[in-house]
């Protein structure tokens, strides 16, 4: 963008009415006034700064996108694990209910058996095996 062209021998660079010499990067801009050349240089500097900032912002967006993707993947994995644990809990609850029902049935049988044994002990005889 800023290549220096040598001034042809028949056209020396123009000097401005200002006391500082004019140093524009190429022949086309050397024919312009120093103010225009300074403005062009200022714009070129702003453009370079904007390009640098654009690169920084693009990299920041890439980093944020990667973080969001990782967070989303972690969240999905946690949800899948929670679903798996929920299914295991439901299965364990079913087993616990079945065991409680079996325990209750056994306790009723034990009560009946002890009541029969106490009754037989009071009567002094054993209940018949066949009714």
C-alpha positions in Angstrom: 0.0 0.0 0.0 2.8 2.4 0.8 5.5 1.8 -1.8 7.9 4.5 -2.5 8.3 5.6 -6.1 11.3 7.6 -7.1 10.5 11.1 -8.4 11.4 11.4 -12.1 14.4 13.7 -12.7 12.3 16.2 -14.6 9.7 16.6 -11.8 11.3 17.3 -8.4 9.0 16.9 -5.4 6.9 19.9 -4.6 7.7 21.8 -1.5 4.9 23.2 0.5 4.6 26.7 1.8 5.3 25.1 5.2 8.9 25.0 6.4 9.0 21.1 6.7 9.8 19.1 3.6 7.0 17.0 2.1 7.4 13.2 2.4 4.5 11.4 0.7 4.8 7.7 -0.1 4.3 7.8 -3.8 4.3 10.1 -6.8 0.5 10.5 -7.1 0.2 11.7 -3.5 3.4 13.8 -3.8 1.5 16.1 -6.2 -1.2 16.7 -3.5 -1.0 19.3 -0.8 0.7 18.3 2.5 -2.6 18.5 4.3 -4.1 15.9 2.0 -1.1 13.7 2.3 -1.2 14.0 6.1 -4.9 13.2 6.1 -4.2 10.2 3.9 -1.5 9.0 6.3 -3.8 9.5 9.2 -6.5 7.5 7.5 -4.0 4.8 6.6 -3.0 4.6 10.3 -6.7 4.4 11.4 -7.3 1.7 8.8 -4.3 -0.3 10.0 -5.5 0.1 13.6 -9.1 -0.9 12.7 -7.7 -4.0 10.9 -5.7 -4.9 14.0 -8.7 -4.4 16.2 -10.8 -6.5 13.8 -8.3 -9.3 14.0 -8.4 -9.1 17.8 -12.2 -9.1 17.9 -12.4 -12.1 15.5 -10.0 -14.1 17.7 -12.1 -13.1 20.8 -15.3 -14.3 19.0 -13.6 -17.6 18.2 -12.5 -18.1 21.8 -16.0 -17.3 23.1 -17.6 -19.7 20.6 -15.2 -22.5 21.7 -16.1 -21.8 25.3 -19.8 -21.9 24.5 -19.4 -25.1 22.6 -17.5 -26.7 25.5 -20.1 -25.5 28.0 -22.9 -26.8 25.9 -21.2 -30.2 25.6 -20.6 -30.3 29.3 -24.2 -29.4 30.0 -25.4 -32.1 27.6 -23.2 -34.7 29.3 -24.5 -33.6 32.8 -28.1 -33.9 31.6 -27.5 -37.3 30.2 -25.8 -38.4 33.4 -28.7 -37.0 35.5 -31.2 -38.9 33.3 -29.3 -42.1 33.8 -29.2 -41.5 37.6 -32.9 -40.8 37.5 -33.6 -44.1 35.7 -31.4 -45.9 38.2 -33.3 -44.3 41.1 -36.7 -45.3 39.6 -35.4 -48.9 39.4 -34.1 -48.9 42.9 -37.4 -47.4 44.2 -39.3 -50.3 42.5 -37.0 -52.8 44.1 -37.4 -51.1 47.5 -41.2 -51.3 47.2 -41.1 -55.0 46.3 -38.8 -55.7 49.2 -41.1 -53.8 51.6 -44.1 -55.7 50.3 -42.2 -59.0 50.8 -41.1 -57.9 54.3 -44.7 -57.1 55.2 -46.0 -60.4 54.0 -43.3 -62.3 55.9 -44.1 -60.3 59.1 -47.8 -61.3 58.8 -46.8 -64.9 58.4 -44.5 -64.7 61.4 -47.3 -63.1 63.5 -49.7 -65.9 62.4 -47.1 -68.6 63.2 -46.3 -67.2 66.6 -50.0 -66.7 67.4 -50.7 -70.4 66.4 -47.7 -71.5 68.6 -49.0 -69.6 71.6 -52.5 -70.9 71.1 -51.2 -74.5 70.9 -49.1 -73.9 74.0 -52.2 -72.6 75.9 -54.3 -75.6 74.9 -51.6 -78.1 75.6 -52.0 -79.7 72.3 -50.6 -79.2 68.8 -52.9 -78.1 66.0 -53.7 -80.8 63.5 -51.5 -80.9 60.4 -54.6 -81.3 58.1 -57.7 -79.3 58.6 
